[in-house]
């Protein structure tokens, strides 16, 4: 017997096949039962009659939610069924029956968010959450394919670092071996500046950590970032790369995960429009946009969620805001030669109120200027000697950015909160499960 996955059921119309999965739900109607099975790739409705398949009917009748099963039956087209196909069940093997004494805790009804987060290890089995995680996987696949196609080499950065790249106030400090202090990384950037000087064009893709005590729908304490870095690159090169990367991720999901987007009731037309070129405005122009909308932000202010929402609301695709004030940006960002009070930096703001998804800049490549900036930011120069070596030995203009995977996926999915787009969210007061 051919074993298939539910997502490919339509390819086996009229054939008898086997599906291995779990019982998601079941409805009984006299001498018929209508089970719904899931297998990780999708869901499919089954039908089984007492008259035609009495053994399978009796096995299904009263079967508990999330019991694991191996089901055999004929696939047939059915417009009213989820996915357009159903299975006429002829045989079922129950691998493990969930006890009625301890039923699956997430029933097919509304539950509170705290309860669902406590049950996150089970919540991810539901169709909506599973669809989000499949979209996340596709976004990662599309991103990797795009970066590899641009000639970037995947390289890895350490999770433990001896010093901060953006100040220590948002770092998790850990006790390292023999009473040494170390920090969980908030970015792989400094390290991939080194690998960029070895390999030319590189990127890292992995978890990063921020100890901000933030409770907003846009923040996690552990999240994933894709960070490219390129030698002999300047600010415009990174802006071009950023819009190409985000477009590739969005269009990859639109092309390869339409069923998941439909499950989320996402407006695909909004996503189909996400293609280069993206609009670009200066920081000072952005302040002007805010003023026109009654926001009191002035030159020198950093933008928060409210400001980002106002700025992006004028556009149907991400907008790139560039040339922020040097004073509010990280120590390693290159000042503009013509306007040293402005950094050669940019943020990409997603539409529909999802805020910053990319932050990037051209990096300082002059040794003396970098030392000056380290001192101005009260950072320990001894911890950055290896980083200064990159300016001692063959320094060149270079640039990069960081893309927050969860914020990007939250926007693509249209989720209300970022906590749904990572399998196990870590937030200010949550490290369980």
VENLIN-V368910 format. One record per helix or strand of 2 or more residues. SS is the DSSP state (H for helix, E for strand). FROM is the first residue (numbers start at 0). TO is the last residue. Records with the same first field share a line. If there is no record, write none. Layout:
SS->FROM-TO ; FROM-TO
This chain:
E->1-3 ; 15-28 ; 31-37 ; 42-48 ; 67-76 ; 84-95 ; 152-153 ; 159-160 ; 172-174 ; 180-183 ; 200-208 ; 221-230 ; 278-281 ; 318-321 ; 341-342 ; 344-349 ; 354-362 ; 397-403
H->5-11 ; 53-59 ; 81-83 ; 99-101 ; 112-117 ; 119-122 ; 126-148 ; 176-178 ; 188-198 ; 234-255 ; 257-262 ; 267-271 ; 282-291 ; 304-311 ; 325-327 ; 366-375 ; 380-391 ; 404-412 ; 417-420
